[in-house]
Amino acid sequence: MKRTLAFIMCFMFVGIGTIFAEPLKTHTFELKPEISYIVYKEPEVMKEKGIMYGLVGSYTYHKVVMLKAEARGSYGKVNYDGSLTDGTPLTIKHIPDYMLEFRGLAGFDLSASKNLIITPYTGIGYRYLNDNSHKKSLAGYERESNYIYSPIGIEFIINFETGWSLREITEYDLFWRGQQKSHLSDVDPGFNDASNRQKKGFGLRGSIALQKKCKIVDVEVGPFIRYWNIKESKTDNLTYYGIPIGYGVEPKNKSTEIGINCAVKF
């Protein structure tokens, strides 16, 4: 599957002819505040959910080729519902979470009609998530999640004569690898901190936005969704004061983030 998708990524940049509809700005800077609701689940194990507040900054270059650099940061507090290892129910409120994401994209701007521009793209992305339940409960511990992936997507821009435009993005995220670090020493200093490699999974994301061209800046607003489905990780040895006591895994998990953002472009 990964080989097929990697081939598609390469094909997107070969043999494409380009005829522009209404020209896009050569240089575009964008600031985009966002608010979202995120739900993270490990089936039959635990669930976390809460509101995140974020800011996206990006620079995009259009001149037949599209190049884009993007960074996103978000912060919020989530609630945990699960149990201890002995089955005792455990609830932790207002756990601080923060997320960082960096992406580099490249594609081509094509026109299907006078007012429609289509941009297929791909690239590389890195996502970091920090969840520190130890700050709210002695039974909790800090968790660090790292994903490396390749976005494979397509963007549609429909320009209207009134200065309005509609932008829609559909994307598949090809998951290359992940690393999950669990700071078990937060619970008991005798435990080692587990590090689990993740090799299988995928992501999906989509958005739709309405944009208005103004004299100084352009303004855009619309909803988005981001989804990750990650399979069970490789095992890592667990020790207690250096003595092997077994092994641990990061369970398969799913996360869904739904939100809305408002962008200013100049």
C-alpha positions as CSV (number, residue, x, y, z in Angstrom):
1,M,0.0,0.0,0.0
2,K,2.7,2.4,0.9
3,R,4.6,1.7,-2.3
4,T,1.5,2.4,-4.4
5,L,0.9,5.7,-2.6
6,A,4.5,6.7,-2.9
7,F,4.3,6.0,-6.7
8,I,1.2,8.3,-6.9
9,M,3.2,11.0,-5.1
10,C,5.9,10.9,-7.7
11,F,3.4,10.7,-10.6
12,M,1.7,13.9,-9.4
13,F,4.9,15.9,-10.5
14,V,5.4,14.3,-13.9
15,G,3.8,15.2,-17.3
16,I,1.4,17.8,-16.0
17,G,0.4,20.7,-18.3
18,T,-0.8,23.9,-16.8
19,I,-3.3,26.5,-18.0
20,F,-4.3,29.1,-15.4
21,A,-7.8,30.3,-14.6
22,E,-7.8,33.6,-12.6
23,P,-4.2,34.0,-11.4
24,L,-3.3,33.2,-7.8
25,K,-1.1,35.6,-5.8
26,T,2.5,34.7,-6.1
27,H,3.3,35.2,-2.4
28,T,0.7,34.6,0.3
29,F,1.2,34.8,4.1
30,E,-1.6,33.4,6.3
31,L,-2.5,33.6,10.0
32,K,-5.3,31.3,11.0
33,P,-6.7,31.1,14.6
34,E,-8.8,27.9,15.2
35,I,-10.9,26.2,17.8
36,S,-11.6,22.5,17.8
37,Y,-13.0,19.6,19.8
38,I,-10.8,16.5,19.9
39,V,-11.7,13.0,21.0
40,Y,-8.9,10.4,21.5
41,K,-9.8,6.7,22.0
42,E,-8.1,3.5,22.8
43,P,-10.9,1.0,22.3
44,E,-12.1,-0.7,25.5
45,V,-9.2,1.0,27.4
46,M,-9.7,4.8,27.7
47,K,-11.0,8.0,26.2
48,E,-9.9,11.6,26.3
49,K,-11.8,14.6,25.0
50,G,-11.7,18.4,25.2
51,I,-11.4,21.7,23.5
52,M,-8.2,22.9,21.8
53,Y,-7.2,26.5,20.8
54,G,-4.7,26.9,18.0
55,L,-2.9,29.1,15.6
56,V,-1.7,28.2,12.1
57,G,0.9,30.3,10.2
58,S,1.9,29.6,6.6
59,Y,3.6,30.9,3.5
60,T,2.6,29.8,0.0
61,Y,4.3,30.4,-3.3
62,H,2.3,30.1,-6.6
63,K,4.0,30.2,-10.0
64,V,2.9,27.1,-11.9
65,V,4.5,25.2,-9.0
66,M,2.9,25.5,-5.6
67,L,5.2,25.5,-2.6
68,K,4.0,25.8,1.0
69,A,5.5,25.9,4.5
70,E,3.1,25.6,7.4
71,A,3.3,25.5,11.2
72,R,0.6,24.9,13.7
73,G,0.4,25.1,17.5
74,S,-2.6,24.4,19.7
75,Y,-3.3,24.1,23.4
76,G,-6.2,22.9,25.5
77,K,-7.4,20.8,28.4
78,V,-8.9,17.3,28.1
79,N,-10.7,14.9,30.4
80,Y,-9.6,11.3,30.8
81,D,-11.9,8.4,31.4
82,G,-10.3,5.0,31.9
83,S,-9.0,2.7,34.6
84,L,-6.0,1.6,36.6
85,T,-4.1,-1.6,35.8
86,D,-6.2,-3.5,38.4
87,G,-9.5,-2.3,36.8
88,T,-10.3,0.5,39.2
89,P,-12.1,3.3,37.3
90,L,-10.1,6.5,36.9
91,T,-11.2,9.9,35.8
92,I,-8.8,12.9,35.5
93,K,-10.1,16.3,34.6
94,H,-8.5,19.3,32.8
95,I,-5.3,17.5,31.6
96,P,-3.0,20.0,29.8
97,D,-2.4,19.1,26.2
98,Y,-0.4,20.8,23.5
99,M,0.2,20.0,19.9
100,L,2.8,21.1,17.3
101,E,2.8,20.3,13.6
102,F,5.1,21.3,10.8
103,R,4.5,20.6,7.1
104,G,6.2,21.2,3.8
105,L,4.1,20.9,0.6
106,A,4.7,21.0,-3.1
107,G,2.2,20.7,-6.0
108,F,0.9,22.2,-9.3
109,D,-1.8,24.7,-10.0
110,L,-4.1,23.4,-12.8
111,S,-7.3,24.9,-14.2
112,A,-10.3,22.9,-15.2
113,S,-12.3,25.9,-16.3
114,K,-12.2,29.7,-16.2
115,N,-13.0,30.0,-12.5
116,L,-11.8,26.6,-11.2
117,I,-8.2,25.9,-10.0
118,I,-7.2,22.4,-8.9
119,T,-3.9,21.9,-7.0
120,P,-2.8,18.3,-6.3
121,Y,0.0,18.2,-3.7
122,T,2.2,16.1,-1.5
123,G,5.0,16.7,1.0
124,I,6.2,15.8,4.4
125,G,4.8,16.4,7.9
126,Y,5.7,16.1,11.5
127,R,3.1,16.0,14.4
128,Y,4.0,16.2,18.1
129,L,1.4,15.8,20.9
130,N,2.2,16.2,24.6
131,D,-0.4,14.9,27.2
132,N,0.6,15.3,30.8
133,S,-1.9,13.8,33.2
134,H,0.7,13.6,35.9
135,K,0.1,17.4,36.5
136,K,-3.5,16.5,37.6
137,S,-3.2,13.1,39.2
138,L,-0.5,11.0,40.9
139,A,-1.8,8.1,38.9
140,G,-1.1,9.9,35.6
141,Y,2.0,10.3,33.6
142,E,3.4,12.4,30.7
143,R,2.9,11.0,27.2
144,E,4.7,12.2,24.1
145,S,3.5,11.2,20.6
146,N,5.6,11.8,17.4
147,Y,4.3,11.1,13.9
148,I,6.1,11.4,10.6
149,Y,3.9,11.3,7.5
150,S,3.4,12.4,3.9
151,P,0.3,14.5,3.0
152,I,-1.3,13.5,-0.3
153,G,-4.1,15.8,-1.2
154,I,-6.0,17.9,-3.7
155,E,-7.3,21.5,-3.3
156,F,-10.2,23.0,-5.3
157,I,-10.6,26.8,-5.6
158,I,-13.8,28.2,-7.2
159,N,-13.7,31.9,-7.9
160,F,-16.9,33.9,-8.2
161,E,-17.2,37.2,-10.0
162,T,-18.3,39.0,-6.8
163,G,-14.8,38.7,-5.2
164,W,-15.8,35.6,-3.2
165,S,-14.3,32.2,-3.6
166,L,-14.8,28.7,-2.2
167,R,-11.9,26.5,-1.2
168,E,-12.1,22.8,-0.5
169,I,-9.3,20.4,0.6
170,T,-9.3,16.6,0.8
171,E,-6.2,14.9,2.1
172,Y,-4.9,11.4,2.9
173,D,-1.9,11.2,5.3
174,L,0.5,8.4,4.6
175,F,1.9,7.3,7.9
176,W,5.6,6.4,7.8
177,R,6.4,5.9,11.5
178,G,5.6,7.1,15.0
179,Q,7.3,7.0,18.4
180,Q,5.3,7.0,21.6
181,K,7.1,7.8,24.9
182,S,5.4,7.0,28.2
183,H,7.0,8.6,31.3
184,L,6.1,5.7,33.6
185,S,8.6,7.0,36.1
186,D,6.1,9.8,36.9
187,V,4.0,7.2,38.6
188,D,6.9,5.4,40.3
189,P,10.6,6.3,39.9
190,G,11.4,2.6,39.8
191,F,9.8,2.1,36.4
192,N,11.6,2.9,33.2
193,D,10.2,5.2,30.6
194,A,8.7,3.1,27.8
195,S,9.3,4.0,24.1
196,N,7.2,2.3,21.5
197,R,7.6,2.4,17.8
198,Q,4.5,2.7,15.6
199,K,4.6,1.5,12.0
200,K,1.1,1.2,10.7
201,G,-1.8,3.7,10.5
202,F,-3.2,6.5,8.4
203,G,-4.7,10.0,8.6
204,L,-7.5,11.8,6.9
205,R,-8.3,15.5,6.8
206,G,-10.6,17.8,5.0
207,S,-11.8,21.4,5.1
208,I,-14.1,23.8,3.2
209,A,-13.9,27.6,3.5
210,L,-15.5,30.7,2.1
211,Q,-13.1,33.6,1.2
212,K,-13.7,37.2,0.5
213,K,-11.1,39.4,-1.3
214,C,-10.6,42.8,0.3
215,K,-8.4,45.8,-0.5
216,I,-5.6,45.0,2.0
217,V,-6.2,41.4,3.2
218,D,-8.3,38.5,2.3
219,V,-10.5,36.9,4.9
220,E,-11.5,33.2,5.0
221,V,-13.7,31.1,7.4
222,G,-14.8,27.5,7.4
223,P,-14.9,24.1,9.2
224,F,-12.3,21.3,9.2
225,I,-11.8,17.7,10.3
226,R,-8.6,15.8,11.1
227,Y,-8.6,12.1,11.8
228,W,-5.9,9.5,12.8
229,N,-6.1,5.8,13.0
230,I,-3.0,4.2,14.4
231,K,-2.4,0.4,14.8
232,E,-0.9,-1.3,17.9
233,S,2.8,-0.4,18.4
234,K,5.9,-2.6,18.7
235,T,6.6,-3.8,22.2
236,D,9.2,-2.3,24.6
237,N,10.7,-3.9,27.7
238,L,9.5,-2.8,31.1
239,T,11.8,-2.8,34.2
240,Y,11.4,-2.0,37.8
241,Y,14.6,-0.7,39.3
242,G,16.4,-2.4,36.5
243,I,14.7,-5.8,36.9
244,P,12.7,-6.9,33.8
245,I,9.0,-7.3,34.6
246,G,7.5,-7.7,31.2
247,Y,6.8,-5.5,28.2
248,G,4.4,-2.8,27.2
249,V,2.7,-1.7,24.0
250,E,0.9,1.4,22.8
251,P,-2.7,0.2,22.0
252,K,-4.3,0.9,18.7
253,N,-6.0,4.3,18.8
254,K,-8.1,6.7,16.9
255,S,-8.4,10.5,17.3
256,T,-10.9,12.8,15.7
257,E,-10.6,16.6,15.7
258,I,-13.5,18.8,14.4
259,G,-13.3,22.6,14.4
260,I,-13.5,25.9,12.7
261,N,-10.9,28.5,11.8
262,C,-10.8,32.1,10.5
263,A,-7.9,33.1,8.3
264,V,-6.4,36.4,7.4
265,K,-4.3,36.4,4.2
266,F,-1.9,39.1,2.9
